[in-house]
Amino acid sequence: MSTIALSVTTLRPLGDRVLLKTLKAEEKTSGGILLPGTAQEKPQTGEIVGVGPGKANDDGTRQALEVQVGDKVLYAKYSGTEVKLGTEEYVLLAEKDILAVLA
């Protein structure tokens, strides 16, 4: 049986889904207190590293996504599927779960 090495270049989102690399969670509070891993909040920001072709309309055409590779976004807290490729963590989620594009 052959094995497939998964990486960002071999993982292509389908439909209106996007693959984003999560940004690191805060390890320290604003007052300077270090937080253990269990007390850190799940990050809600990430950088898009892959996008699908868009949602298929009823007439067979594709509706382009509003986001593109390289955008930094804010997404819903408990949305998407977490994927670990190598040592990096990614989230695969639908475009509707993206709340805002960060400037």
PAVEX-782950 format. One line per field, with one value per atom (N, C-alpha, C): residue number from 1; residue in three letters; atom name; y, z, x. Coordinates in steps of 0.1 Angstrom, whole numbers, plus 2048, in hexadecimal, padded with zeros to 3 digits. Example, Ala and Ser with C-alpha at 12.3 -4.5 7.8 and 13.67 -1.06 7.14 Angstrom:
BEGIN
palo: c(1,1,1,2,2,2)
marvex: c(ALA,ALA,ALA,SER,SER,SER)
vexgu: c(N,CA,C,N,CA,C)
yy: c(7C7,7D3,7DF,7EA,7F5,800)
zz: c(84E,84E,84E,847,847,84F)
xx: c(884,87B,884,880,889,881)
//
This chain:
BEGIN
palo: c(1,1,1,2,2,2,3,3,3,4,4,4,5,5,5,6,6,6,7,7,7,8,8,8,9,9,9,10,10,10,11,11,11,12,12,12,13,13,13,14,14,14,15,15,15,16,16,16,17,17,17,18,18,18,19,19,19,20,20,20,21,21,21,22,22,22,23,23,23,24,24,24,25,25,25,26,26,26,27,27,27,28,28,28,29,29,29,30,30,30,31,31,31,32,32,32,33,33,33,34,34,34,35,35,35,36,36,36,37,37,37,38,38,38,39,39,39,40,40,40,41,41,41,42,42,42,43,43,43,44,44,44,45,45,45,46,46,46,47,47,47,48,48,48,49,49,49,50,50,50,51,51,51,52,52,52,53,53,53,54,54,54,55,55,55,56,56,56,57,57,57,58,58,58,59,59,59,60,60,60,61,61,61,62,62,62,63,63,63,64,64,64,65,65,65,66,66,66,67,67,67,68,68,68,69,69,69,70,70,70,71,71,71,72,72,72,73,73,73,74,74,74,75,75,75,76,76,76,77,77,77,78,78,78,79,79,79,80,80,80,81,81,81,82,82,82,83,83,83,84,84,84,85,85,85,86,86,86,87,87,87,88,88,88,89,89,89,90,90,90,91,91,91,92,92,92,93,93,93,94,94,94,95,95,95,96,96,96,97,97,97,98,98,98,99,99,99,100,100,100,101,101,101,102,102,102,103,103,103)
marvex: c(MET,MET,MET,SER,SER,SER,THR,THR,THR,ILE,ILE,ILE,ALA,ALA,ALA,LEU,LEU,LEU,SER,SER,SER,VAL,VAL,VAL,THR,THR,THR,THR,THR,THR,LEU,LEU,LEU,ARG,ARG,ARG,PRO,PRO,PRO,LEU,LEU,LEU,GLY,GLY,GLY,ASP,ASP,ASP,ARG,ARG,ARG,VAL,VAL,VAL,LEU,LEU,LEU,LEU,LEU,LEU,LYS,LYS,LYS,THR,THR,THR,LEU,LEU,LEU,LYS,LYS,LYS,ALA,ALA,ALA,GLU,GLU,GLU,GLU,GLU,GLU,LYS,LYS,LYS,THR,THR,THR,SER,SER,SER,GLY,GLY,GLY,GLY,GLY,GLY,ILE,ILE,ILE,LEU,LEU,LEU,LEU,LEU,LEU,PRO,PRO,PRO,GLY,GLY,GLY,THR,THR,THR,ALA,ALA,ALA,GLN,GLN,GLN,GLU,GLU,GLU,LYS,LYS,LYS,PRO,PRO,PRO,GLN,GLN,GLN,THR,THR,THR,GLY,GLY,GLY,GLU,GLU,GLU,ILE,ILE,ILE,VAL,VAL,VAL,GLY,GLY,GLY,VAL,VAL,VAL,GLY,GLY,GLY,PRO,PRO,PRO,GLY,GLY,GLY,LYS,LYS,LYS,ALA,ALA,ALA,ASN,ASN,ASN,ASP,ASP,ASP,ASP,ASP,ASP,GLY,GLY,GLY,THR,THR,THR,ARG,ARG,ARG,GLN,GLN,GLN,ALA,ALA,ALA,LEU,LEU,LEU,GLU,GLU,GLU,VAL,VAL,VAL,GLN,GLN,GLN,VAL,VAL,VAL,GLY,GLY,GLY,ASP,ASP,ASP,LYS,LYS,LYS,VAL,VAL,VAL,LEU,LEU,LEU,TYR,TYR,TYR,ALA,ALA,ALA,LYS,LYS,LYS,TYR,TYR,TYR,SER,SER,SER,GLY,GLY,GLY,THR,THR,THR,GLU,GLU,GLU,VAL,VAL,VAL,LYS,LYS,LYS,LEU,LEU,LEU,GLY,GLY,GLY,THR,THR,THR,GLU,GLU,GLU,GLU,GLU,GLU,TYR,TYR,TYR,VAL,VAL,VAL,LEU,LEU,LEU,LEU,LEU,LEU,ALA,ALA,ALA,GLU,GLU,GLU,LYS,LYS,LYS,ASP,ASP,ASP,ILE,ILE,ILE,LEU,LEU,LEU,ALA,ALA,ALA,VAL,VAL,VAL,LEU,LEU,LEU,ALA,ALA,ALA)
vexgu: c(N,CA,C,N,CA,C,N,CA,C,N,CA,C,N,CA,C,N,CA,C,N,CA,C,N,CA,C,N,CA,C,N,CA,C,N,CA,C,N,CA,C,N,CA,C,N,CA,C,N,CA,C,N,CA,C,N,CA,C,N,CA,C,N,CA,C,N,CA,C,N,CA,C,N,CA,C,N,CA,C,N,CA,C,N,CA,C,N,CA,C,N,CA,C,N,CA,C,N,CA,C,N,CA,C,N,CA,C,N,CA,C,N,CA,C,N,CA,C,N,CA,C,N,CA,C,N,CA,C,N,CA,C,N,CA,C,N,CA,C,N,CA,C,N,CA,C,N,CA,C,N,CA,C,N,CA,C,N,CA,C,N,CA,C,N,CA,C,N,CA,C,N,CA,C,N,CA,C,N,CA,C,N,CA,C,N,CA,C,N,CA,C,N,CA,C,N,CA,C,N,CA,C,N,CA,C,N,CA,C,N,CA,C,N,CA,C,N,CA,C,N,CA,C,N,CA,C,N,CA,C,N,CA,C,N,CA,C,N,CA,C,N,CA,C,N,CA,C,N,CA,C,N,CA,C,N,CA,C,N,CA,C,N,CA,C,N,CA,C,N,CA,C,N,CA,C,N,CA,C,N,CA,C,N,CA,C,N,CA,C,N,CA,C,N,CA,C,N,CA,C,N,CA,C,N,CA,C,N,CA,C,N,CA,C,N,CA,C,N,CA,C,N,CA,C,N,CA,C,N,CA,C,N,CA,C,N,CA,C,N,CA,C,N,CA,C,N,CA,C,N,CA,C,N,CA,C,N,CA,C)
yy: c(7F4,800,80C,816,822,82C,835,840,84D,856,863,86D,875,880,88C,890,89C,8A8,8B3,8C0,8CA,8D7,8E1,8E1,8DD,8DD,8D1,8C6,8BA,8BA,8C3,8C4,8CF,8CC,8D6,8D7,8E2,8E3,8E2,8DC,8DB,8E5,8E8,8F1,8FF,903,910,90F,906,904,90A,90E,914,90D,90C,907,912,913,91E,919,920,91D,925,91F,926,92E,93A,942,93E,93F,93A,941,939,93E,947,950,958,950,951,949,951,95E,967,971,974,97D,98B,995,9A3,9A8,9A1,9A4,99D,995,98E,980,97A,96D,963,959,94E,944,940,937,929,91F,911,90D,903,8FF,8FD,8F7,8F4,901,90C,918,922,91F,928,926,931,931,92C,925,920,92D,92D,939,93A,946,948,950,951,958,94E,951,948,94F,949,94D,943,947,93E,939,92C,926,91E,91C,915,918,919,91B,912,90E,906,90E,907,90E,917,915,91D,914,91A,913,911,905,902,907,90F,915,90A,90D,903,901,90C,90B,905,901,8FB,904,911,91A,91B,920,921,930,931,93F,940,94A,94C,94F,94C,94F,95D,963,971,972,967,968,961,964,95E,95A,952,94E,95A,959,964,96D,96D,975,970,979,976,978,96E,96E,96B,96F,96B,962,956,94C,948,942,93E,934,936,92F,920,919,90A,905,90B,907,900,8F8,8F2,8E5,8DF,8D3,8D5,8D2,8D4,8C9,8CD,8C4,8C7,8BC,8BE,8B8,8C1,8BD,8BF,8B4,8B6,8BB,8C7,8CD,8D9,8DC,8E8,8E4,8ED,8EB,8F3,8ED,8F4,8F2,8FA,8F8,8F8,8EF,8EE,8F2,8FD,901,907,909,90F,91E,924,933,93A,934,93B,93C,934,934,93F,946,951,95E,964,970,97D,97E,98B,988,991,991,99C,999,9A2,9AA,9B7,9C0,9BF)
zz: c(800,800,800,7F7,7F7,801,805,80F,808,80C,806,810,80D,816,814,81E,81D,821,819,81B,816,818,814,805,7FE,7EF,7EA,7F2,7ED,7F2,7FC,801,7FB,7F3,7EB,7F0,7F6,7FB,7EF,7F2,7E8,7EB,7E0,7E1,7E7,7F1,7F7,804,805,811,80F,81A,81B,825,822,82C,831,83E,844,84F,850,85A,867,872,87E,883,888,88F,89D,8A3,8B1,8BB,8C5,8D0,8D9,8E0,8EA,8F5,8F8,903,910,90F,91A,91B,927,928,927,925,924,931,93C,948,94A,940,941,947,94A,950,945,946,93C,93E,933,933,930,937,933,926,91F,913,914,920,922,924,928,92B,91F,915,909,901,8FC,8F4,8E6,8E0,8D2,8C9,8C0,8B7,8AD,8AA,8A1,894,893,887,880,873,86B,85D,856,849,83F,835,82A,822,821,819,80D,80C,801,800,7F4,7F2,7E8,7EA,7E0,7D4,7CA,7BE,7BF,7CA,7CC,7CD,7D2,7D3,7C5,7C3,7B6,7B7,7AD,7AC,7A5,7A5,7A0,791,78A,77B,777,781,77F,77F,780,781,78F,791,79E,7A3,7B0,7B6,7BD,7B9,7BE,7CD,7D4,7E2,7E4,7EF,7F2,7F8,7FC,802,7F9,7FB,7F2,7FB,7F5,7FC,800,80D,813,81C,81B,824,832,83C,84A,84E,854,857,866,86A,877,874,87B,878,885,883,88E,897,8A4,8AF,8AD,8AC,8AC,89E,894,886,87F,875,86D,873,86B,86F,870,87C,87E,877,870,868,86C,86F,872,867,861,856,85A,85D,863,871,873,881,881,875,874,876,87C,87E,874,86E,864,867,862,863,855,853,846,849,843,846,83A,83B,831,831,826,825,82E,830,838,847,84B,859,85B,850,851,855,860,864,85E,85D,858,852,849,844,84C,852,85A,851,854,84C,850)
xx: c(808,800,809,806,80E,808,811,80D,80E,805,805,80A,813,818,810,809,800,808,806,80B,802,805,7FC,7FA,805,804,7FC,7FB,7F3,7E5,7E1,7D4,7CD,7C2,7BB,7AC,7A8,79A,790,784,77A,76F,767,75C,760,758,75A,762,76B,773,781,786,794,79C,7A9,7B3,7BB,7BB,7C3,7CC,7D7,7E1,7DE,7DC,7D8,7E4,7E1,7EB,7EC,7F8,7FA,7F1,7ED,7E5,7EE,7E8,7EF,7F4,801,807,808,805,807,7FB,7F6,7EB,7F1,7E8,7EC,7F4,7F1,7F8,806,809,816,816,80A,809,80A,813,814,809,802,7F7,7FC,7F8,7FB,7F2,7F6,7F0,7E1,7DD,7CF,7C6,7CC,7C5,7C5,7CD,7CD,7C0,7BB,7AF,7B3,7A9,7AB,7AC,7B7,7B8,7AC,7A9,79E,7A3,7B0,7B5,7BF,7C0,7C8,7CB,7D5,7D8,7D4,7CD,7C8,7D4,7D5,7E0,7DA,7CD,7C7,7B8,7B3,7A4,79F,792,78B,787,781,77D,770,769,75D,751,746,73A,733,72E,727,719,715,707,6FE,6F1,6E8,6EA,6EF,6F1,6FE,706,713,71F,71D,728,72D,739,73F,73F,73B,73B,749,751,75E,75E,768,769,76D,769,76D,77B,781,78E,798,7A5,7AF,7BB,7C4,7D0,7D8,7DC,7E4,7DC,7CF,7C7,7C8,7C8,7C7,7B9,7B3,7A4,7A1,795,790,784,784,77A,773,767,75F,766,764,76C,76D,762,762,75E,763,75F,76B,768,772,777,780,787,796,79B,7A9,7B1,7BC,7C4,7D3,7DB,7E9,7F1,7F9,802,810,817,825,824,82A,82A,820,81B,812,803,7FB,7ED,7E5,7DB,7D3,7C4,7BB,7AD,7A7,79E,797,789,784,776,76F,762,75A,75C,75A,75C,752,746,73C,740,74A,74F,759,75E,767,75F,763,75B,760,76E,774,781,786,793,79B,7A6,7AE,7B7,7B8,7C0,7CF)
//
